[in-house]
Amino acid sequence: MEVILLKILDIFLFIFVMYTFSVVSSYIILGIISTKETVSYFKKNSFVNYKNIMSSEDSPSISIIAPAYNESLNVVENVRSLLSNHYVNYDVIIVNDGSKDDSLEKLIAAYDLEKIDYLLNEQIPTQPLREGVFKSKNPAFAKLIVVDKENGGKSDALNVGLNISTSKYVACIDVDCLLLEDALQKLVKPFLEVTDSKVIATGGVIRIANSCVIKNGKMLEINFPKKMIVRTQILEYLRAFLLGRMAWSRLNGLLVISGAFGMFDRKIAVDVGGYDVKTVGEDMEIIVRMRRVMEEKKIKYRVFFIPDPLCWTEAPESYKILISQRNRWTRGTIETLKKHRKMGLNPKYGKLGMISLPYWFIYERMAPLIEVVGLIYFIVLIYMGGVHWEYAITFFFLAYLFTVLFSLLAIFTEEMTYNEYKKKGVGFKMILTILLEPFLLHPVILYAAVRGNFDYYFNKNKKWGVMVRTGLKKEDS
Amino acid sequence: MNYIHALENYINNSPLFIQVLWSFCFVLLFIFILLVFLHSSLRGSLRKKEAIKKKYSEKYETLLIQYLYSEEVSEQQKIVRLLNRDSGNNFKRNSIVNTLIKLKDEISGELEVAILKLYDDLNLDTFAISKLKSKNPFRMINGIRQLNIFHVKSVHAKILEHVNHEDRLVRKEVQLYLVKLFQFEGLFFLDKLEAPLSEWNQIQLLEILKKFDNQDIPDVTAWLKSTNKFVVLFALKLVRVYNLYEKEKSLIDLLSHEDQKVRLETIITATHLQQLSIKSVIISKFEDISLEEQIAFLNFLKIAYEPAEVDFIHTHIYHTDFDIKRIALDLLKSNHKELYDSLDCNSEDKDFMKILNFMNA
């Protein structure tokens, strides 16, 4: 019996060692590709003149679609920020997703809205309209369309936006995000620039705006937050965006475009059926589905990622909300991978099937579970007195040093390109965050991921969860 | 010291594998400490670099403004000598050029001419021209961009050589140079262009062209017949923007182009110019063209409808596409009210009924 148990433990040990080795190798490879790609993007785009594009009537039309649910507190100001974009040929579609507060009334009063007759082509089935479609009587707000509908969730609201829009491209964003004035022209650029394949979607970096100073929808001052929970998330975002997604963009293997800020070819998004209302990971799911359709139709396509800091959002400041958010992300990942499992390791789907999806499954979907099993394995070993402490401590140090070095690479990439945190003293705070993050954020993320797995299998009714926002720091105008 | 000694003893007495792992740890730790110092110095140097940049930019801006507004030739010469001396240094030369670019953007007329002359007097163009030979595309782009901004026309033949450069950013810079400095004449690079011309570049070029006082556009017929579909697409945009009504024949030919995007752009252009002659051509092959082309054509009919097309419209009120159905019904209602009123109001086609109810409301 003991022999069998020891054999099993040996097999586990082998799996853990191989898994760790492959994780470290893949991170190193992706990190190198990303850093090169980010620096190259930064260099290439330092020559670009965006003025002609944003002011040209020949530029393609873009609709910004922003779903809003009970956003009464900030909705008027957030819409003003969306309307202040410098791009000429765009409109803003706010979809009030059955809010129970006075969001609609506030919008009607602030923007002088009136109900209009609108023939809606329901290309994607959605919940019905409630009060209907509104436009402003004031020509200054001619770009604004407000749609009031029955509650159906974020995906459903985005689908209504896709149905309403007549633009060539749609930028789907969270209404509470701060979009910089040149965001649209930067995001639309790959669609217009690439000539050898069809660009189906582009996504941008999400930056964390907690503690930053914003005035009239403009970023006035970028500050490094005081709260460690927010700092660690900044570090995590930098790592994910600058060292992860840039590499996947380069390899044309990107599977996620953040729901807070992404642009799509509207026709393709509609043709594939829009957002899936049954998943909480709608942002990942739609990209995977769009890619799947393109692969099946054998059309050469690209999904791009833009590293410019164009979209700023508020990150959770409490562990409870953070856990709820990451729980949802985990469930979204599981749902998407399960739904599209047919493509995994299927050569018919090219890189998507052979690299992106397996990677995502092994290193994103399975990572928290393997980590938990590893912890249990370690506890069993302690109980059995089978821990070689000198090995354990050495491996722990190695893993920790690798993690902090990887974070440091992300910080270096940020400093050498956008260098957003210029203030004196921030450098030290960044290093401190790098050293503490594995102890402060990682266990929370791991816990949230495990909870996400549990909820996915045993608590099917759980949907979005609540994101309580404190509001971005705004200066009075 | 005892601790270090104990650690040393521990490592020396450990198995080889542990020794290797600890060696790794020490290497990573060393790299980490090194990078922390490097990070600190990088932040410091970035701040310092920015301050130096600002300092020199302010210095040269003051000198250049003095030069521009000075009425004494001797003072101007003194400034030129000073700038000449500084331009030997790479960093300072870049700073001078950047300041000149900044000032050039802010002024016009005689002062702008004076800046161009100063750029010439300082022989800064030689540095820019030397970059044309570089294998590094970014250096090339920088050089062409500078020559463009300071109107150095003499090197256009050298620059034209790069019109089909493998790097699309270089190609873009070449195109911008030619069109900005040679206006519509610069468009003749299209004759040589074999590489793609992206939508992004097309919009940029159109915006530059729109700004010129002289709007005499050259003959675009050859470009409409180009084997490069990107040149055709751009030529169609020129036809549209400059209302080239006489290109009707070419447009009809392009309706049979193999590329769907070209055909669609042709219909959009014909719509803009209200070229009625394309109607019969499209109607004759309406079922064979793509949905986008069909919708674009029906949008054309919205502004150029003739009663003789009633049968064509009537056959499309039950089309499977919502937009085609909507436009067809709309045309019917506006032009043939009796026929519209006689339509079956109990159709099983949900979209049809939805549109009808909306129109009747």
Contacts between the chains, C-beta under 8 A, distances in Angstrom:
chain1	res1	chain2	res2	distance
A	43	B	138	5.8
A	44	B	138	7.8
A	44	B	169	6.0
A	47	B	138	8.0
A	47	B	141	5.5
A	47	B	142	7.6
A	47	B	145	6.4
A	47	B	169	6.8
A	47	B	173	7.3
A	49	B	204	7.1
A	52	B	203	6.5
A	52	B	204	4.9
A	52	B	207	3.9
A	52	B	208	7.2
A	53	B	200	6.9
A	53	B	203	5.7
A	53	B	204	7.0
A	53	B	207	8.0
A	55	B	207	7.2
A	56	B	203	5.0
A	56	B	206	6.9
A	56	B	207	5.1
A	58	B	202	7.8
A	58	B	203	5.1
A	58	B	206	5.7
A	58	B	207	7.8
A	58	B	237	6.7
A	58	B	241	7.6
A	59	B	203	5.9
A	60	B	199	7.7
A	117	B	358	7.2
A	117	B	361	6.9
A	119	B	326	6.8
A	119	B	354	7.5
A	119	B	355	6.5
A	119	B	358	4.5
A	121	B	322	4.5
A	121	B	323	6.8
A	121	B	326	7.6
A	121	B	351	8.0
A	123	B	322	7.2
A	189	B	200	6.3
A	191	B	199	7.9
A	192	B	198	6.2
A	192	B	199	4.1
A	192	B	200	3.9
A	192	B	203	7.1
A	193	B	168	7.6
A	193	B	198	4.9
A	193	B	199	7.5
A	193	B	200	4.5
A	194	B	198	7.3
A	195	B	196	3.7
A	195	B	197	7.9
A	195	B	198	5.2
A	195	B	230	6.9
A	196	B	196	7.2
A	390	B	14	6.2
A	390	B	18	5.5
A	391	B	17	7.9
A	391	B	18	6.7
A	391	B	21	7.7
A	394	B	18	6.0
A	394	B	21	4.3
A	394	B	22	6.0
A	394	B	25	6.5
A	395	B	21	7.1
A	397	B	25	4.8
A	398	B	21	6.3
A	398	B	24	6.0
A	398	B	25	5.7
A	398	B	28	7.1
A	401	B	25	6.2
A	401	B	28	4.0
A	401	B	29	6.1
A	401	B	32	6.2
A	402	B	28	6.7
A	404	B	32	6.1
A	405	B	28	6.2
A	405	B	31	6.5
A	405	B	32	5.7
A	405	B	35	7.3
A	408	B	32	6.9
A	408	B	35	5.2
A	408	B	36	7.6
A	408	B	39	6.9
A	411	B	39	6.6
A	412	B	35	7.4
A	412	B	39	6.7
A	412	B	42	7.3
A	415	B	39	7.2
A	415	B	42	5.7
A	415	B	43	6.5
A	415	B	46	6.8
A	416	B	42	7.5
A	419	B	46	6.1
A	422	B	46	7.7
A	422	B	47	7.1
A	424	B	47	7.8
A	426	B	43	8.0
A	427	B	39	6.2
A	427	B	40	5.6
A	427	B	43	4.6
A	428	B	40	7.9
A	430	B	39	7.8
A	431	B	36	5.7
A	431	B	39	6.9
